[in-house]
Amino acid sequence: MSLREHIPAPVMAGVPAILANSFDPANALRSVIPDELSGGRSAAQILINARHRDIAFLAGTDELVAPGRRSDGFQRAMAAANLPATNIVTTAWEVNKGFAAAMHLLTNDDGRTPRTDRPTGIVCANDRVAVGVLLACGRLRLRVPEDLSIVGYDDEPQRAGPARSGPPSPFPGHKGGRAAGKVISGALTRQLFHNANLCMVTMATRGRTTKCDAGVG
């Protein structure tokens, strides 16, 4: 389930309570939420550190909270590296959408031959989109990661493959539940946390990304 707003029932105001993977827009309740901003920034930084300069972001959809925060993090990382963040594409979340977006980004107008000025790295909204990008690379006979480096998101075990690297799900259920339990325990013993939100994001690498020569577009 994606990060979302949650307006708590009035009864929750009178008891120790905490939201997990959701937040109260009025900040009346504490929350344990993923740091989607840092996640998007970290995903971009993987490719920036590998000296990629032309990086695209396949950003999911706009109706959810998480994609906007990930996109903001991506753009901040690019700006900090003095790189343009012009290739941000709304793609939805499925394999076929990743495939279609990658074919659009990577091919000439004929839709069949790879562009010479294509991106050298792509950050994907989730691992299903990343699989779609991998399939597009197979169709175009582009090598991963030699011709294109791909960063996925969400660490879906059934999707993760040797050619993909990136941050896993920033809200692992058992760790998020444990953190929420600690906050509740602190509230019950009057050892209250001062922060409204506890944010967490972790990184994992599978395979490798290819370093680009400086100045490659």
Accessible surface in RSA format (square Angstrom, percent):
REM  Atomic radii and reference values for relative SASA: ProtOr
REM  Chains: A
REM  Algorithm: Lee & Richards
REM  Probe-radius: 1.40
REM  Slices: 20
REM RES _ NUM      All-atoms   Total-Side   Main-Chain    Non-polar    All polar
REM                ABS   REL    ABS   REL    ABS   REL    ABS   REL    ABS   REL
RES MET A   1   188.49  97.6 113.33  75.0  75.16 179.0 102.77  87.4  85.72 113.6
RES SER A   2    33.01  27.9  19.66  26.2  13.35  30.7  26.48  56.4   6.52   9.1
RES LEU A   3     2.03   1.1   0.00   0.0   2.03   5.1   0.00   0.0   2.03   5.5
RES ARG A   4   103.07  43.3 103.07  52.5   0.00   0.0  39.13  53.5  63.94  38.8
RES GLU A   5   100.03  57.4  80.17  60.6  19.86  47.3  18.13  35.1  81.90  66.9
RES HIS A   6    76.35  41.7  73.04  50.8   3.31   8.5  46.08  47.5  30.27  35.2
RES ILE A   7   141.62  80.6 122.54  91.3  19.08  46.0 122.54  88.2  19.08  51.8
RES PRO A   8    26.39  19.2  15.02  13.7  11.37  41.3  15.02  12.4  11.37  70.7
RES ALA A   9    51.65  47.5  40.54  62.6  11.11  25.3  46.82  65.9   4.83  12.8
RES PRO A  10   124.15  90.5 106.20  96.8  17.95  65.2 116.21  95.9   7.94  49.3
RES VAL A  11   115.68  76.1 100.89  91.3  14.78  35.6 111.41  96.8   4.27  11.6
RES MET A  12    45.37  23.5  44.95  29.8   0.41   1.0  33.33  28.3  12.04  15.9
RES ALA A  13    92.89  85.4  54.80  84.6  38.10  86.7  61.65  86.8  31.24  82.8
RES GLY A  14    71.37  88.0   0.00   N/A  71.37  88.0  38.57 105.8  32.80  73.5
RES VAL A  15    84.17  55.4  74.01  67.0  10.16  24.5  77.16  67.0   7.01  19.0
RES PRO A  16    68.67  50.1  43.53  39.7  25.15  91.4  53.70  44.3  14.97  93.0
RES ALA A  17    23.48  21.6   7.70  11.9  15.78  35.9  10.93  15.4  12.56  33.3
RES ILE A  18    29.28  16.7   9.09   6.8  20.19  48.7   9.09   6.5  20.19  54.8
RES LEU A  19    13.30   7.4  11.67   8.3   1.63   4.1  13.30   9.3   0.00   0.0
RES ALA A  20    51.57  47.4  31.13  48.0  20.44  46.5  31.13  43.8  20.44  54.2
RES ASN A  21    23.25  16.0  21.17  20.5   2.08   5.0   8.79  21.2  14.46  14.0
RES SER A  22    14.64  12.4  14.64  19.5   0.00   0.0   7.08  15.1   7.57  10.6
RES PHE A  23    27.23  13.6  27.23  16.9   0.00   0.0  27.23  16.5   0.00   0.0
RES ASP A  24     4.94   3.5   3.66   3.6   1.27   3.0   0.00   0.0   4.94   4.9
RES PRO A  25    65.14  47.5  35.40  32.3  29.74 108.1  40.35  33.3  24.79 154.1
RES ALA A  26    82.81  76.1  50.32  77.6  32.49  73.9  61.13  86.1  21.68  57.4
RES ASN A  27   107.91  74.4  84.06  81.2  23.85  57.4  16.50  39.7  91.41  88.4
RES ALA A  28    80.41  73.9  42.73  65.9  37.68  85.7  53.07  74.7  27.34  72.4
RES LEU A  29    21.15  11.8  14.41  10.3   6.74  17.0  17.68  12.4   3.48   9.4
RES ARG A  30    72.16  30.3  68.05  34.7   4.11   9.8  14.08  19.2  58.08  35.2
RES SER A  31     2.16   1.8   1.04   1.4   1.11   2.6   0.00   0.0   2.16   3.0
RES VAL A  32     0.00   0.0   0.00   0.0   0.00   0.0   0.00   0.0   0.00   0.0
RES ILE A  33     7.04   4.0   7.04   5.2   0.00   0.0   7.04   5.1   0.00   0.0
RES PRO A  34     2.46   1.8   1.68   1.5   0.79   2.9   1.68   1.4   0.79   4.9
RES ASP A  35    40.35  28.3  37.69  37.5   2.66   6.3   4.78  11.2  35.57  35.5
RES GLU A  36     5.79   3.3   4.45   3.4   1.34   3.2   0.00   0.0   5.79   4.7
RES LEU A  37    45.57  25.4  45.06  32.2   0.51   1.3  45.06  31.6   0.51   1.4
RES SER A  38    20.33  17.2  20.19  26.9   0.14   0.3   9.33  19.9  11.00  15.4
RES GLY A  39     0.00   0.0   0.00   N/A   0.00   0.0   0.00   0.0   0.00   0.0
RES GLY A  40     1.07   1.3   0.00   N/A   1.07   1.3   1.05   2.9   0.02   0.0
RES ARG A  41    85.52  35.9  85.52  43.6   0.00   0.0  29.87  40.8  55.65  33.7
RES SER A  42    30.02  25.4  25.72  34.3   4.30   9.9   7.49  16.0  22.52  31.6
RES ALA A  43     0.09   0.1   0.09   0.1   0.00   0.0   0.09   0.1   0.00   0.0
RES ALA A  44     0.00   0.0   0.00   0.0   0.00   0.0   0.00   0.0   0.00   0.0
RES GLN A  45    65.49  36.6  65.49  47.9   0.00   0.0  29.79  63.4  35.70  27.1
RES ILE A  46    35.04  19.9  27.21  20.3   7.83  18.9  31.80  22.9   3.24   8.8
RES LEU A  47     0.00   0.0   0.00   0.0   0.00   0.0   0.00   0.0   0.00   0.0
RES ILE A  48    16.43   9.3  12.20   9.1   4.23  10.2  12.20   8.8   4.23  11.5
RES ASN A  49    99.52  68.6  76.59  74.0  22.94  55.2  29.90  72.0  69.63  67.3
RES ALA A  50     5.89   5.4   4.57   7.1   1.32   3.0   5.89   8.3   0.00   0.0
RES ARG A  51    95.80  40.2  95.80  48.8   0.00   0.0  32.19  44.0  63.61  38.5
RES HIS A  52     2.86   1.6   2.86   2.0   0.00   0.0   2.86   2.9   0.00   0.0
RES ARG A  53    78.67  33.0  73.01  37.2   5.67  13.5  20.69  28.3  57.99  35.1
RES ASP A  54    36.27  25.4  32.39  32.2   3.89   9.2  10.18  24.0  26.09  26.0
RES ILE A  55     3.44   2.0   0.00   0.0   3.44   8.3   0.00   0.0   3.44   9.3
RES ALA A  56     0.00   0.0   0.00   0.0   0.00   0.0   0.00   0.0   0.00   0.0
RES PHE A  57     5.09   2.5   5.09   3.2   0.00   0.0   5.09   3.1   0.00   0.0
RES LEU A  58     0.00   0.0   0.00   0.0   0.00   0.0   0.00   0.0   0.00   0.0
RES ALA A  59    12.34  11.3   9.68  14.9   2.65   6.0   9.85  13.9   2.49   6.6
RES GLY A  60     0.38   0.5   0.00   N/A   0.38   0.5   0.05   0.1   0.33   0.7
RES THR A  61    24.84  17.7  24.53  24.9   0.32   0.8  24.78  33.3   0.06   0.1
RES ASP A  62   124.65  87.3  97.23  96.8  27.42  64.8  39.48  92.9  85.18  84.9
RES GLU A  63   134.20  77.0  94.52  71.5  39.68  94.5  68.87 133.2  65.34  53.3
RES LEU A  64    53.07  29.6  44.15  31.6   8.92  22.4  46.61  32.7   6.46  17.4
RES VAL A  65    42.32  27.8  33.09  30.0   9.22  22.2  39.60  34.4   2.71   7.4
RES ALA A  66     1.62   1.5   1.62   2.5   0.00   0.0   1.62   2.3   0.00   0.0
RES PRO A  67     5.28   3.8   3.63   3.3   1.64   6.0   4.94   4.1   0.34   2.1
RES GLY A  68    46.12  56.9   0.00   N/A  46.12  56.9  38.19 104.8   7.93  17.8
RES ARG A  69    82.04  34.4  79.76  40.7   2.28   5.4  27.76  37.9  54.27  32.9
RES ARG A  70    17.82   7.5  17.82   9.1   0.00   0.0   3.10   4.2  14.72   8.9
RES SER A  71    16.01  13.5  16.01  21.4   0.00   0.0  10.11  21.5   5.90   8.3
RES ASP A  72    54.76  38.4  53.71  53.5   1.05   2.5  14.49  34.1  40.27  40.2
RES GLY A  73     0.00   0.0   0.00   N/A   0.00   0.0   0.00   0.0   0.00   0.0
RES PHE A  74     0.10   0.1   0.10   0.1   0.00   0.0   0.10   0.1   0.00   0.0
RES GLN A  75    77.03  43.1  74.31  54.3   2.72   6.5  13.77  29.3  63.26  48.0
RES ARG A  76   121.54  51.0 113.77  58.0   7.77  18.5  38.57  52.7  82.97  50.3
RES ALA A  77     2.08   1.9   0.00   0.0   2.08   4.7   1.46   2.1   0.62   1.7
RES MET A  78     0.14   0.1   0.14   0.1   0.00   0.0   0.14   0.1   0.00   0.0
RES ALA A  79    67.96  62.5  50.77  78.4  17.18  39.1  57.10  80.4  10.86  28.8
RES ALA A  80    89.46  82.3  49.36  76.2  40.11  91.2  62.52  88.1  26.94  71.4
RES ALA A  81    36.30  33.4  11.79  18.2  24.52  55.8  22.09  31.1  14.21  37.7
RES ASN A  82   138.20  95.3 107.32 103.7  30.88  74.4  34.43  82.9 103.78 100.3
RES LEU A  83    23.17  12.9  14.05  10.1   9.12  22.9  15.76  11.1   7.41  19.9
RES PRO A  84    89.39  65.2  73.09  66.6  16.30  59.3  84.47  69.7   4.92  30.6
RES ALA A  85    30.11  27.7   9.55  14.7  20.56  46.8   9.74  13.7  20.38  54.0
RES THR A  86   115.29  82.0  83.51  84.7  31.77  75.7  69.28  93.1  46.00  69.5
RES ASN A  87    40.71  28.1  38.98  37.7   1.73   4.2   2.30   5.5  38.41  37.1
RES ILE A  88    58.59  33.3  32.57  24.3  26.02  62.7  32.57  23.5  26.02  70.6
RES VAL A  89    39.81  26.2  36.98  33.5   2.83   6.8  39.81  34.6   0.00   0.0
RES THR A  90    83.86  59.6  59.29  60.1  24.57  58.6  38.51  51.7  45.35  68.6
RES THR A  91     9.28   6.6   0.08   0.1   9.19  21.9   7.64  10.3   1.64   2.5
RES ALA A  92    26.21  24.1  25.00  38.6   1.21   2.8  25.00  35.2   1.21   3.2
RES TRP A  93    47.80  19.2  47.22  22.9   0.58   1.4  46.00  24.5   1.80   2.9
RES GLU A  94    82.24  47.2  82.24  62.2   0.00   0.0  40.34  78.0  41.89  34.2
RES VAL A  95    36.78  24.2  35.77  32.4   1.01   2.4  35.77  31.1   1.01   2.7
RES ASN A  96    93.98  64.8  85.32  82.5   8.65  20.8  41.96 101.0  52.02  50.3
RES LYS A  97    95.30  46.5  92.94  57.0   2.36   5.6  38.40  34.6  56.90  60.6
RES GLY A  98     0.00   0.0   0.00   N/A   0.00   0.0   0.00   0.0   0.00   0.0
RES PHE A  99    51.05  25.5  51.05  31.6   0.00   0.0  51.05  30.9   0.00   0.0
RES ALA A 100    59.28  54.5  48.86  75.4  10.42  23.7  53.69  75.6   5.59  14.8
RES ALA A 101    10.87  10.0   3.87   6.0   7.00  15.9  10.19  14.4   0.67   1.8
RES ALA A 102     0.00   0.0   0.00   0.0   0.00   0.0   0.00   0.0   0.00   0.0
RES MET A 103    26.29  13.6  25.88  17.1   0.41   1.0  26.12  22.2   0.17   0.2
RES HIS A 104   139.26  76.1 122.27  85.0  16.99  43.5  78.65  81.1  60.61  70.5
RES LEU A 105     8.26   4.6   7.86   5.6   0.40   1.0   8.26   5.8   0.00   0.0
RES LEU A 106     0.00   0.0   0.00   0.0   0.00   0.0   0.00   0.0   0.00   0.0
RES THR A 107    10.47   7.4   4.23   4.3   6.24  14.9   0.00   0.0  10.47  15.8
RES ASN A 108    65.90  45.4  57.48  55.5   8.42  20.3  20.07  48.3  45.83  44.3
RES ASP A 109   160.48 112.4 122.12 121.5  38.36  90.7  45.46 107.0 115.02 114.7
RES ASP A 110    63.07  44.2  36.55  36.4  26.52  62.7  32.61  76.8  30.45  30.4
RES GLY A 111    33.48  41.3   0.00   N/A  33.48  41.3  24.27  66.6   9.20  20.6
RES ARG A 112   177.91  74.7 161.12  82.1  16.79  40.0  68.28  93.3 109.63  66.4
RES THR A 113    62.61  44.5  62.38  63.2   0.23   0.6  59.00  79.3   3.61   5.5
RES PRO A 114    44.77  32.6  34.63  31.6  10.14  36.9  34.63  28.6  10.14  63.0
RES ARG A 115    58.31  24.5  58.31  29.7   0.00   0.0  14.62  20.0  43.69  26.5
RES THR A 116   142.84 101.6 108.95 110.4  33.89  80.8  83.15 111.7  59.69  90.2
RES ASP A 117    90.71  63.5  81.24  80.9   9.47  22.4  42.73 100.6  47.98  47.8
RES ARG A 118    49.87  20.9  47.86  24.4   2.01   4.8   4.85   6.6  45.02  27.3
RES PRO A 119     0.25   0.2   0.14   0.1   0.11   0.4   0.14   0.1   0.11   0.7
RES THR A 120    18.13  12.9  17.70  17.9   0.43   1.0  17.62  23.7   0.52   0.8
RES GLY A 121     0.00   0.0   0.00   N/A   0.00   0.0   0.00   0.0   0.00   0.0
RES ILE A 122     0.00   0.0   0.00   0.0   0.00   0.0   0.00   0.0   0.00   0.0
RES VAL A 123     0.72   0.5   0.72   0.7   0.00   0.0   0.72   0.6   0.00   0.0
RES CYS A 124     0.19   0.1   0.00   0.0   0.19   0.4   0.00   0.0   0.19   0.2
RES ALA A 125     2.29   2.1   1.26   1.9   1.03   2.3   2.29   3.2   0.00   0.0
RES ASN A 126     0.57   0.4   0.57   0.6   0.00   0.0   0.02   0.0   0.55   0.5
RES ASP A 127     0.55   0.4   0.24   0.2   0.31   0.7   0.24   0.6   0.31   0.3
RES ARG A 128    62.82  26.4  62.82  32.0   0.00   0.0   7.23   9.9  55.59  33.7
RES VAL A 129     0.00   0.0   0.00   0.0   0.00   0.0   0.00   0.0   0.00   0.0
RES ALA A 130     1.49   1.4   1.49   2.3   0.00   0.0   1.49   2.1   0.00   0.0
RES VAL A 131    33.04  21.7  33.04  29.9   0.00   0.0  33.04  28.7   0.00   0.0
RES GLY A 132     0.00   0.0   0.00   N/A   0.00   0.0   0.00   0.0   0.00   0.0
RES VAL A 133     0.00   0.0   0.00   0.0   0.00   0.0   0.00   0.0   0.00   0.0
RES LEU A 134    49.04  27.3  41.19  29.5   7.86  19.7  41.43  29.1   7.62  20.5
RES LEU A 135    97.97  54.6  91.10  65.2   6.87  17.3  93.15  65.4   4.82  13.0
RES ALA A 136     0.00   0.0   0.00   0.0   0.00   0.0   0.00   0.0   0.00   0.0
RES CYS A 137     1.76   1.3   1.76   2.0   0.00   0.0   1.76   4.5   0.00   0.0
RES GLY A 138    53.06  65.4   0.00   N/A  53.06  65.4  36.55 100.3  16.51  37.0
RES ARG A 139   160.37  67.3 131.54  67.1  28.84  68.7  43.54  59.5 116.83  70.8
RES LEU A 140    11.78   6.6   1.07   0.8  10.71  26.9   4.38   3.1   7.41  19.9
RES ARG A 141   218.47  91.7 190.48  97.1  27.98  66.6  71.60  97.9 146.87  89.0
RES LEU A 142    17.98  10.0   8.36   6.0   9.63  24.2   8.67   6.1   9.31  25.1
RES ARG A 143   143.61  60.3 137.84  70.3   5.78  13.8  63.80  87.2  79.82  48.4
RES VAL A 144    30.75  20.2   7.71   7.0  23.04  55.5   7.71   6.7  23.04  62.5
RES PRO A 145    11.62   8.5  10.26   9.4   1.37   5.0  10.26   8.5   1.37   8.5
RES GLU A 146    74.69  42.9  52.62  39.8  22.07  52.6  25.82  49.9  48.87  39.9
RES ASP A 147    33.68  23.6  22.10  22.0  11.59  27.4   5.86  13.8  27.82  27.7
RES LEU A 148     0.49   0.3   0.00   0.0   0.49   1.2   0.44   0.3   0.05   0.1
RES SER A 149     0.10   0.1   0.00   0.0   0.10   0.2   0.06   0.1   0.04   0.1
RES ILE A 150     1.56   0.9   0.00   0.0   1.56   3.8   0.00   0.0   1.56   4.2
RES VAL A 151     0.00   0.0   0.00   0.0   0.00   0.0   0.00   0.0   0.00   0.0
RES GLY A 152     0.00   0.0   0.00   N/A   0.00   0.0   0.00   0.0   0.00   0.0
RES TYR A 153     3.11   1.5   3.11   1.8   0.00   0.0   3.11   2.3   0.00   0.0
RES ASP A 154    37.46  26.2  31.86  31.7   5.60  13.2   8.46  19.9  29.00  28.9
RES ASP A 155    37.12  26.0  29.97  29.8   7.15  16.9   2.70   6.4  34.42  34.3
RES GLU A 156    29.46  16.9  27.32  20.7   2.14   5.1  19.42  37.6  10.04   8.2
RES PRO A 157   114.95  83.8  93.65  85.4  21.30  77.4  98.34  81.2  16.61 103.2
RES GLN A 158   135.65  75.9  94.29  68.9  41.37  98.5  60.14 128.0  75.51  57.3
RES ARG A 159    89.16  37.4  76.04  38.8  13.12  31.2   5.02   6.9  84.14  51.0
RES ALA A 160    29.20  26.8   5.67   8.8  23.53  53.5   5.75   8.1  23.46  62.1
RES GLY A 161    17.82  22.0   0.00   N/A  17.82  22.0  17.38  47.7   0.44   1.0
RES PRO A 162   122.33  89.2 108.78  99.2  13.55  49.2 116.11  95.9   6.22  38.6
RES ALA A 163    24.77  22.8  19.39  29.9   5.38  12.2  23.27  32.8   1.50   4.0
RES ARG A 164     3.57   1.5   3.57   1.8   0.00   0.0   3.43   4.7   0.15   0.1
RES SER A 165     1.32   1.1   0.99   1.3   0.33   0.8   0.66   1.4   0.66   0.9
RES GLY A 166     0.11   0.1   0.00   N/A   0.11   0.1   0.00   0.0   0.11   0.2
RES PRO A 167     0.00   0.0   0.00   0.0   0.00   0.0   0.00   0.0   0.00   0.0
RES PRO A 168    14.93  10.9  14.77  13.5   0.16   0.6  14.90  12.3   0.02   0.1
RES SER A 169    38.47  32.5  35.91  47.9   2.55   5.9  21.60  46.0  16.87  23.6
RES PRO A 170     4.57   3.3   4.08   3.7   0.49   1.8   4.33   3.6   0.23   1.5
RES PHE A 171    34.09  17.1  24.14  15.0   9.95  25.9  24.14  14.6   9.95  28.5
RES PRO A 172    31.27  22.8  23.84  21.7   7.43  27.0  31.27  25.8   0.00   0.0
RES GLY A 173    54.10  66.7   0.00   N/A  54.10  66.7  34.77  95.4  19.33  43.3
RES HIS A 174   121.11  66.2 101.66  70.7  19.45  49.8  84.95  87.5  36.16  42.1
RES LYS A 175    95.89  46.8  92.57  56.8   3.33   7.9  47.89  43.1  48.00  51.1
RES GLY A 176     0.00   0.0   0.00   N/A   0.00   0.0   0.00   0.0   0.00   0.0
RES GLY A 177    40.97  50.5   0.00   N/A  40.97  50.5  31.48  86.4   9.48  21.2
RES ARG A 178   133.46  56.0 120.81  61.6  12.65  30.1  54.79  74.9  78.67  47.7
RES ALA A 179    21.27  19.6  17.88  27.6   3.39   7.7  20.79  29.3   0.48   1.3
RES ALA A 180    11.39  10.5  11.20  17.3   0.19   0.4  11.39  16.0   0.00   0.0
RES GLY A 181    38.29  47.2   0.00   N/A  38.29  47.2  33.30  91.4   4.99  11.2
RES LYS A 182   128.52  62.7 121.21  74.4   7.30  17.4  71.10  64.0  57.41  61.2
RES VAL A 183     5.74   3.8   4.93   4.5   0.81   1.9   4.93   4.3   0.81   2.2
RES ILE A 184    45.92  26.1  45.92  34.2   0.00   0.0  45.92  33.1   0.00   0.0
RES SER A 185    59.51  50.3  56.73  75.7   2.78   6.4  26.69  56.8  32.81  46.0
RES GLY A 186     7.42   9.2   0.00   N/A   7.42   9.2   6.87  18.9   0.55   1.2
RES ALA A 187    24.06  22.1  11.81  18.2  12.24  27.9  11.81  16.6  12.24  32.4
RES LEU A 188   117.53  65.5  87.54  62.6  29.99  75.4  90.10  63.3  27.43  73.8
RES THR A 189    80.75  57.4  57.52  58.3  23.23  55.4  63.23  84.9  17.52  26.5
RES ARG A 190   215.19  90.4 191.83  97.8  23.36  55.6  63.78  87.2 151.40  91.8
RES GLN A 191   135.30  75.7 121.68  88.9  13.62  32.4  43.11  91.8  92.19  69.9
RES LEU A 192    94.62  52.7  75.31  53.9  19.31  48.5  76.01  53.4  18.61  50.1
RES PHE A 193    79.92  40.0  72.70  45.0   7.22  18.8  76.96  46.7   2.96   8.5
RES HIS A 194   189.26 103.4 152.21 105.8  37.05  94.8 106.84 110.1  82.42  95.9
RES ASN A 195    97.73  67.4  91.01  87.9   6.72  16.2  11.98  28.8  85.75  82.9
RES ALA A 196    49.62  45.6  37.23  57.5  12.39  28.2  41.90  59.0   7.72  20.5
RES ASN A 197    53.92  37.2  41.22  39.8  12.70  30.6   5.25  12.6  48.68  47.0
RES LEU A 198    47.45  26.4  44.80  32.0   2.65   6.7  47.45  33.3   0.00   0.0
RES CYS A 199    66.80  50.5  33.34  37.2  33.46  78.6  10.29  26.1  56.52  60.9
RES MET A 200    46.48  24.1  40.15  26.6   6.34  15.1  30.21  25.7  16.28  21.6
RES VAL A 201    44.03  29.0  20.93  19.0  23.09  55.6  21.51  18.7  22.52  61.1
RES THR A 202    59.78  42.5  55.08  55.8   4.70  11.2  52.35  70.3   7.42  11.2
RES MET A 203    90.48  46.9  60.20  39.8  30.28  72.1  60.23  51.2  30.24  40.1
RES ALA A 204    32.16  29.6  24.05  37.1   8.12  18.5  32.06  45.2   0.10   0.3
RES THR A 205   100.87  71.7  69.02  70.0  31.85  75.9  42.64  57.3  58.23  88.0
RES ARG A 206    78.21  32.8  73.49  37.5   4.71  11.2  29.77  40.7  48.44  29.4
RES GLY A 207    50.10  61.8   0.00   N/A  50.10  61.8  21.69  59.5  28.41  63.6
RES ARG A 208   132.95  55.8 127.45  65.0   5.50  13.1  61.03  83.4  71.92  43.6
RES THR A 209    32.65  23.2  15.14  15.3  17.51  41.7   2.29   3.1  30.36  45.9
RES THR A 210    34.72  24.7  32.63  33.1   2.09   5.0  34.66  46.6   0.06   0.1
RES LYS A 211   134.63  65.7 114.40  70.2  20.23  48.2  62.06  55.9  72.57  77.3
RES CYS A 212    16.67  12.6  12.18  13.6   4.49  10.5   4.63  11.7  12.04  13.0
RES ASP A 213   105.35  73.8 100.59 100.1   4.76  11.3  23.82  56.1  81.53  81.3
RES ALA A 214    84.68  77.9  57.91  89.4  26.76  60.9  58.10  81.8  26.58  70.4
RES GLY A 215    69.83  86.1   0.00   N/A  69.83  86.1  38.55 105.8  31.28  70.1
RES VAL A 216    55.61  36.6  49.86  45.1   5.75  13.8  55.28  48.0   0.33   0.9
RES GLY A 217    53.50  66.0   0.00   N/A  53.50  66.0  36.70 100.7  16.80  37.6
END  Absolute sums over single chains surface
CHAIN  1 A    10938.1       8526.8       2411.3       5980.1       4957.9
END  Absolute sums over all chains
TOTAL         10938.1       8526.8       2411.3       5980.1       4957.9
